[in-house]
């Protein structure tokens, strides 16, 4: 194959990573000291973990020989057991450690889940706007991502999803609180999707990466209270956001034991074992950082409320959804969201993501919708952000 020709293989079937693409818009752009870049493109904490957690990581690195060796493919038994116990308490269910797998972040958990239940040529239903890495993995795996349009309220409809099911359908994916819209799916809606998937013999993949920042009190759903949840539900989680462990890559997958057995094959092949220091950090966080995490949640919810109040500074704009780390907005300009996002970098010092990165090309929302990862900036930063957007004239 000539060097100038594109590669053949799974990766050629999908698009370039959106966050990396957006970062390239910064090349050659200078920002004034009194008007620095406001980067609201990626949903990642900008601060390091709390000092106590960093000390625990350092202690493990210095004094725990196992932190530097291969470990069990499915993760540390202590961490699996801790997750099983905490999730059982939080959701009012009965989860055993044998049904928990630790992964290298939640993206890997999704890939492992898909690999365990589907193959090339199969179909997976994704509500739109979708999390782009989910779409990318399905593309690369030779599967068809079937878009489930959500309409103006951004909530997926069970009846509409049912109409999309074919003999090739293997799963429906829900993300709540949602990335990119921030919407929190009602418990009844999630339960209805579980029932739909059970009737059709599908998996319900429920990604709750942002569960720690849900504004509702108590469990956001009761799926684990169903004694037969393991026949349908595959639950995904990430430790990256709640404990600021993005660089340590720790996630979790909870499913029935037959699925976990298949997941083990995938994980052994691509990683052998999860990150050892990250696992110890996640375990320490679960045991010691409950109050700290509650404060983090309160701050994120305060930023969400501040964002909603600041919308009055943007005449013509519409806040379609907000929650967890995200806000999903409709802009009023006669310009597509992609060129608008590019211009905002140089003309307003703002880096955000256009709606087209989360939607099929044919979706009209790709033209006038945008995602802001507002958790990356504090409340004064939010005021500055809205001031710059209000002053922008295309």
Buried (B, 14 or more C-beta within 10 A) or exposed (E): EEEEEEEEEEEEBBEEEBBEEBBEBBEEEEEEEEEEBBBBBBBBBEEEBBEEBEEBBEEBEEEEEEBEEEBBBBBBEBBBBBBBBBBBEBBEBBBBBBBBBBBBBBBBBBBBBBBBBBEEEBBBBBBBBBBBBBBBBBBBBEBBBBBBBBEEEBBBBBEBBBEBBEEEBBBBBBBBBBBBBBBBBBBEBBBBBBEBBBEBEBBBBBBBBBBBBBBEEEBBBBBBBBEEBBBBBBBBBBBBBBBBBBEBBBBBBBBBEEBBBBBBEBBEEEBEBBBBBBBBBBBBBBEBBEEBBEEBBEBBBEBBEBBEEBBEBBEEBBBBBBBBBBBBBBBEBEBBBBEBBBBBBBBBBBBBBBBBBBBBEEBEBBBBBBBBBBBBBBBEBBBBBBBBBBEBEE
